[in-house]
Amino acid sequence: MLEKIEPIGVFDSGIGGLSVLKQLIRFLPFENYVYLGDTARVPYGNKSDTIVKQYAEDCTKFLLSKNVKLIVVACNTVSAVALNSVQKLAGEVSVIGMIQPAAAAAIHSTNNGRIGIIGTRATIQSDAYSKAINDFVLVQNRIGTRVNAYSKVAIYELDSIQDNDNSKDFVQVFSQECPLFVPLVEEGFLHHQATELIAKEYLQKLIAENIDTLVLGCTHYPMLSQLLRNIMPNVTQIDSGEHSAVAALRLLATRSLLSDENTYNTTSHNIVRHNIKFYVTDYPNHFYELSKNLLGFGIDTPELISL
């Protein structure tokens, strides 16, 4: 039986999942966390589906060994091609991915029905976001209202929805592979001229298509949000981590698994002391610098493990 005091498990192929952890801490500040970055095998986005599924299962087994009460797959590539594998392995432990909450949020955000998706090759080639968006449009057509990104439909019911070509008339989805973004982020090139030039090259098609909403379809990409905003200032960005964090909040609340505030560690000045255990499969460059900049606080030395 799952207990409130048990931690939330989060895993990603590298440091990009820290952007999701930041959102989880924002919405669930009194929870304990176990974060696993599979930094020795990053990136996942250029691997085959078979390999991604194997890596995802390795990460899931590790988190389950830590007795987590919820698993957040802080990786769009895994969410696109291996979420079912993670869910089957997790058993009674619920699993939240990146794609469904972000897809629902994109539909809720767009005004002109033109949505852009950027992601790794594996995520874009899986067509997972386009399918999820069209599924949500079908739900809207059935229930006669716009889909809330955090509704029960968004979290639980997509697997039972069949694709319908007519739903594609409501929105148009334009996808773009951005394979160089992950290594650039991992190397700390967040504001480098080379990163800006590459971003402009990637985004020119989406700009030409007059999108008004852009889904950041990789957990590394929020680290480039300001650079992307400079290039596309009038486009609303959808952070998959933010919307998945709210989905996690709603799910834990529904299942009465939210940690009690009065059991959490605080300092003498009532400042929340976050209880996070970090694990990595390799020590990446700029890990401490990027993690501190992203999370807003320094972290303990992560434990090095093998999967």
C-alpha positions as CSV (number, residue, x, y, z in Angstrom):
1,M,0.0,0.0,0.0
2,L,1.3,3.4,-1.0
3,E,1.9,6.0,1.8
4,K,1.8,9.8,1.8
5,I,5.4,10.0,3.2
6,E,6.9,8.1,0.3
7,P,8.8,10.2,-2.3
8,I,7.9,11.1,-5.9
9,G,10.3,9.6,-8.4
10,V,11.5,11.6,-11.3
11,F,13.7,10.4,-14.1
12,D,15.2,11.9,-17.3
13,S,18.0,11.1,-19.7
14,G,20.0,13.9,-18.3
15,I,19.7,17.3,-16.6
16,G,16.7,18.4,-18.6
17,G,14.4,16.8,-16.1
18,L,15.5,19.3,-13.5
19,S,13.1,21.8,-15.3
20,V,10.3,19.4,-14.4
21,L,11.6,18.9,-10.8
22,K,11.5,22.7,-10.5
23,Q,7.8,22.8,-11.4
24,L,7.0,19.9,-9.1
25,I,8.7,21.7,-6.2
26,R,6.7,24.8,-7.2
27,F,3.3,23.0,-7.0
28,L,4.2,20.3,-4.5
29,P,6.7,21.9,-2.1
30,F,6.1,19.6,0.8
31,E,6.9,16.4,-1.0
32,N,10.1,14.3,-0.9
33,Y,11.8,13.5,-4.2
34,V,14.1,11.1,-5.8
35,Y,15.7,12.4,-9.1
36,L,17.5,10.1,-11.5
37,G,19.4,11.5,-14.4
38,D,20.7,8.9,-16.8
39,T,23.5,11.2,-17.8
40,A,25.8,8.4,-19.1
41,R,23.4,7.5,-21.9
42,V,22.1,11.0,-22.8
43,P,20.6,11.8,-25.2
44,Y,17.7,9.4,-25.7
45,G,16.3,11.3,-28.6
46,N,18.5,9.7,-31.2
47,K,18.1,6.1,-30.0
48,S,15.9,3.4,-31.4
49,D,12.5,2.8,-29.7
50,T,13.8,-0.6,-28.4
51,I,16.8,1.0,-26.7
52,V,14.7,3.8,-25.2
53,K,12.2,1.3,-23.8
54,Q,15.1,-0.6,-22.2
55,Y,16.6,2.5,-20.7
56,A,13.2,3.6,-19.4
57,E,12.6,0.2,-17.8
58,D,16.1,0.5,-16.1
59,C,15.2,3.9,-14.7
60,T,11.8,2.7,-13.6
61,K,13.2,-0.3,-11.7
62,F,15.6,1.9,-9.9
63,L,12.9,4.4,-8.8
64,L,10.6,1.5,-7.7
65,S,13.5,0.2,-5.5
66,K,13.3,3.6,-3.7
67,N,9.6,3.0,-2.8
68,V,8.2,5.9,-4.7
69,K,4.5,6.7,-4.6
70,L,4.4,8.3,-8.1
71,I,6.7,8.3,-11.1
72,V,7.0,11.4,-13.3
73,V,8.7,10.6,-16.6
74,A,10.5,13.9,-17.1
75,C,11.5,13.0,-20.7
76,N,9.4,13.6,-23.7
77,T,11.2,10.9,-25.7
78,V,10.3,8.2,-23.1
79,S,6.8,9.7,-22.8
80,A,6.4,9.3,-26.6
81,V,7.7,5.8,-27.2
82,A,7.9,4.0,-23.9
83,L,5.2,5.3,-21.5
84,N,3.2,2.1,-21.7
85,S,6.3,0.1,-20.8
86,V,6.9,2.2,-17.7
87,Q,3.2,2.0,-16.6
88,K,3.2,-1.8,-16.9
89,L,6.3,-2.1,-14.9
90,A,5.2,0.4,-12.3
91,G,2.1,-1.6,-11.3
92,E,0.1,0.2,-8.6
93,V,2.4,3.2,-8.8
94,S,0.9,5.8,-11.0
95,V,2.9,7.3,-13.9
96,I,2.6,10.7,-15.4
97,G,4.3,11.6,-18.7
98,M,4.9,14.9,-20.4
99,I,2.8,14.7,-23.5
100,Q,-0.9,14.5,-22.6
101,P,-1.0,17.4,-20.1
102,A,1.0,19.6,-22.5
103,A,-1.1,18.7,-25.5
104,A,-4.3,19.6,-23.7
105,A,-2.7,22.9,-22.6
106,A,-1.7,23.7,-26.1
107,I,-5.3,23.4,-27.3
108,H,-6.5,25.5,-24.4
109,S,-3.9,28.2,-25.3
110,T,-4.2,28.5,-29.1
111,N,-6.4,31.2,-30.6
112,N,-5.7,30.7,-34.3
113,G,-5.5,26.9,-34.1
114,R,-1.9,26.7,-35.3
115,I,0.3,24.9,-32.9
116,G,4.0,24.2,-33.2
117,I,5.9,21.3,-31.6
118,I,9.6,21.2,-31.1
119,G,11.4,18.1,-29.8
120,T,14.0,15.4,-30.3
121,R,13.9,13.2,-33.4
122,A,12.4,10.3,-31.5
123,T,9.6,12.5,-30.1
124,I,8.7,14.2,-33.4
125,Q,8.9,11.0,-35.5
126,S,6.6,9.3,-33.0
127,D,3.9,11.9,-33.9
128,A,2.8,11.5,-30.2
129,Y,1.9,15.2,-29.8
130,S,-0.1,15.4,-33.0
131,K,-2.0,12.3,-32.0
132,A,-2.6,13.5,-28.5
133,I,-3.8,16.9,-29.7
134,N,-6.2,15.4,-32.2
135,D,-7.5,13.0,-29.5
136,F,-8.2,16.0,-27.3
137,V,-10.0,17.8,-30.1
138,L,-12.2,14.7,-30.6
139,V,-13.0,14.8,-26.8
140,Q,-14.0,18.5,-27.2
141,N,-16.2,17.6,-30.1
142,R,-17.9,14.9,-28.0
143,I,-18.4,16.8,-24.8
144,G,-18.9,20.3,-26.4
145,T,-16.4,22.2,-24.3
146,R,-12.7,23.0,-24.3
147,V,-10.4,20.5,-22.6
148,N,-8.9,21.6,-19.4
149,A,-5.2,20.6,-19.3
150,Y,-5.6,19.2,-15.8
151,S,-8.9,17.5,-16.2
152,K,-9.5,13.8,-15.5
153,V,-9.9,13.4,-19.3
154,A,-6.4,14.8,-19.8
155,I,-4.8,12.4,-17.4
156,Y,-6.7,9.2,-17.6
157,E,-8.9,8.8,-20.7
158,L,-6.8,9.2,-23.8
159,D,-6.0,5.5,-24.1
160,S,-9.7,4.8,-24.9
161,I,-10.1,7.5,-27.5
162,Q,-10.0,6.5,-31.1
163,D,-8.4,8.9,-33.7
164,N,-10.8,10.7,-36.0
165,D,-9.6,12.4,-39.1
166,N,-12.4,15.0,-38.8
167,S,-10.9,16.3,-35.6
168,K,-7.8,17.5,-37.5
169,D,-9.9,20.4,-39.0
170,F,-10.0,22.1,-35.6
171,V,-6.2,22.7,-35.3
172,Q,-3.1,22.3,-37.4
173,V,0.1,21.0,-35.9
174,F,3.5,21.8,-37.2
175,S,6.4,19.8,-35.9
176,Q,10.1,20.5,-36.0
177,E,13.0,18.2,-34.9
178,C,15.7,20.1,-32.9
179,P,18.3,17.4,-32.2
180,L,21.1,19.9,-31.3
181,F,19.3,21.6,-28.5
182,V,19.9,18.8,-25.9
183,P,23.7,18.7,-26.3
184,L,23.9,22.5,-26.3
185,V,21.9,22.6,-23.0
186,E,24.0,19.8,-21.6
187,E,27.1,21.8,-22.4
188,G,25.7,25.0,-20.8
189,F,25.5,26.9,-24.1
190,L,22.2,28.6,-23.1
191,H,23.0,32.0,-24.4
192,H,25.7,31.2,-26.9
193,Q,25.6,32.8,-30.4
194,A,25.8,29.4,-31.9
195,T,22.7,28.3,-30.1
196,E,20.8,31.4,-31.3
197,L,21.8,30.7,-34.9
198,I,20.7,27.1,-34.7
199,A,17.5,28.0,-33.0
200,K,16.7,30.5,-35.8
201,E,17.3,27.8,-38.4
202,Y,15.0,25.3,-36.6
203,L,12.2,27.8,-36.0
204,Q,12.0,29.5,-39.4
205,K,9.4,27.0,-40.7
206,L,7.2,27.4,-37.6
207,I,7.5,31.2,-37.9
208,A,6.4,31.0,-41.6
209,E,3.4,28.9,-40.5
210,N,2.2,31.7,-38.2
211,I,1.9,29.5,-35.1
212,D,0.6,31.2,-31.9
213,T,1.5,28.4,-29.5
214,L,4.7,26.5,-29.2
215,V,5.0,23.2,-27.2
216,L,8.5,22.8,-25.8
217,G,8.5,19.0,-26.4
218,C,11.7,18.2,-24.5
219,T,12.4,18.9,-20.8
220,H,15.7,20.5,-21.8
221,Y,14.0,23.2,-23.8
222,P,12.7,25.4,-21.0
223,M,16.3,26.3,-20.3
224,L,16.2,27.9,-23.7
225,S,12.9,29.6,-23.2
226,Q,14.2,33.2,-23.1
227,L,16.2,32.7,-26.3
228,L,13.2,31.2,-28.0
229,R,11.0,34.1,-26.8
230,N,13.4,36.5,-28.3
231,I,13.0,34.8,-31.7
232,M,9.3,34.3,-31.4
233,P,8.1,37.1,-29.0
234,N,4.3,36.7,-29.7
235,V,4.1,33.0,-29.4
236,T,2.9,31.3,-26.2
237,Q,5.2,28.6,-24.9
238,I,3.9,25.5,-23.3
239,D,6.2,24.0,-20.7
240,S,5.4,20.3,-20.5
241,G,6.9,20.1,-17.1
242,E,4.7,22.7,-15.6
243,H,1.5,21.1,-16.8
244,S,2.6,17.6,-15.8
245,A,3.4,19.0,-12.3
246,V,-0.2,20.2,-11.9
247,A,-1.4,16.8,-13.2
248,A,0.7,15.2,-10.5
249,L,-0.8,17.5,-7.8
250,R,-4.4,16.6,-8.9
251,L,-3.6,12.9,-9.1
252,L,-2.1,12.7,-5.6
253,A,-4.9,14.8,-4.2
254,T,-7.5,12.5,-5.8
255,R,-5.7,9.5,-4.3
256,S,-5.2,11.1,-0.8
257,L,-1.4,10.8,-1.2
258,L,-0.4,14.4,-0.7
259,S,2.2,14.8,2.0
260,D,1.0,16.6,5.1
261,E,2.5,20.1,5.5
262,N,3.1,19.7,9.2
263,T,5.3,16.7,8.7
264,Y,7.8,18.5,6.4
265,N,11.2,19.8,7.5
266,T,11.5,23.6,7.8
267,T,14.2,25.9,9.1
268,S,13.9,28.1,12.1
269,H,12.7,30.8,9.8
270,N,9.9,28.6,8.4
271,I,11.7,28.1,5.1
272,V,10.9,24.8,3.4
273,R,13.9,22.5,3.3
274,H,13.5,20.4,0.2
275,N,14.3,16.7,0.7
276,I,15.7,15.6,-2.7
277,K,18.0,12.6,-3.4
278,F,19.9,13.0,-6.6
279,Y,21.3,10.1,-8.6
280,V,23.2,10.2,-11.9
281,T,24.9,7.5,-14.0
282,D,27.7,9.9,-14.9
283,Y,28.9,13.3,-13.7
284,P,28.0,15.7,-16.6
285,N,29.7,19.0,-17.3
286,H,28.0,22.1,-15.8
287,F,25.7,19.9,-13.6
288,Y,26.1,22.0,-10.5
289,E,26.0,25.3,-12.3
290,L,22.9,24.5,-14.3
291,S,21.1,22.8,-11.5
292,K,21.6,25.8,-9.2
293,N,20.6,28.3,-11.9
294,L,17.5,26.2,-12.7
295,L,16.3,25.1,-9.3
296,G,17.3,28.3,-7.5
297,F,19.3,26.5,-4.8
298,G,22.5,24.4,-4.5
299,I,22.2,20.7,-4.4
300,D,24.0,17.9,-2.6
301,T,26.5,15.9,-4.5
302,P,24.5,13.3,-6.5
303,E,25.2,9.7,-6.0
304,L,26.8,7.9,-8.9
305,I,25.0,4.7,-9.8
306,S,25.0,2.0,-12.6
307,L,21.8,0.8,-14.1
